[in-house]
């Protein structure tokens, strides 16, 4: 019994200590780590533990963006390089970057507002060339091509955004997709390489058509949020209903 009590006290102390370490290890605009960035907007939080973060003076993150644990955000090859006058990695307002994701910039990565990613998403604007057959690919000179991800996009788990990609607004990227090229607003893309699976136009709506489903208004969502757990249960019940 005594050992059980000691174990419970020790476990409680470990969990409280870990929770405290996570809070103290967060990077926010008010912490010393946050001061190194080109810009961290109000309400930004980079969760602890972080991945590899360097090139901070060339990284800008808009207000109220949340960056999950183990996320790597880098500008340049290694810390300490002078990358010039321009921001290299720009993340907009109200974004959510999923756990374990990597954003690796060398020339220009622009991520718009309200972009959400699943965990383990990889975004880069640089890749190695394959011009010399006798040289190891990893030692060949890299090429840069800017990446633009429009406002409101959703990047599914383990999707890969390659150099030269330009996504319009509100593009949904399927989990595991490997994306390169330009894609218009309001489409769903997936596959390796990614292709358009569904798109929307003003005349015909979604092609192929979507099943009818009621769209909650902002007022509906606000009322659900005020209802606490009961509101969340109602939302869960509504989502379980078959629209057919």
C-alpha angles and dihedrals in degrees: 000000000000092000091049090053093048091048092052092050091048092048091050091050092049093050093046091047092050091048089051091048090052092051094046092044095056117113113226134156089268098052125087090247091055092055091065094065124092087238138349113183126219113290096017114149126185104193125230130275094045127195122229109322120177139139086054095165089062095049123089125185123187127228123294095009115148121210116196129225122289092018116151119209117176140168117198131000100288138355118282101038122132103234097182134248101310132084110252102192117034121180118185135225125294096013128148118209112197127234117283096011122147126215108184116181132182104156112006136337114173117186115185132221123295095015114157126195133190119228123294098019116160122209123177139158096201136068136167120257125231102214099125115061095196097048124084108258092231090059097050120105112273127230127218127213122172121249124213123187113187129226117286099016123152118212113197126224115295094000116153122218110199131201116289095028118144118185121189124219121305097006116163115212115200121234113274095014120148107215131198129150136032125313128184130237120285104019139125117228133184146150138064104312095019118244133178110275098174134005140180132226132178095244103047105018117217118007113229090029121250124231110260112263128166113252113221116232123230087255091054091051092047091052091048091051091051090051092065117201092355089056092050090049090052090050090050090050091050092051091052092058117104107237090209 
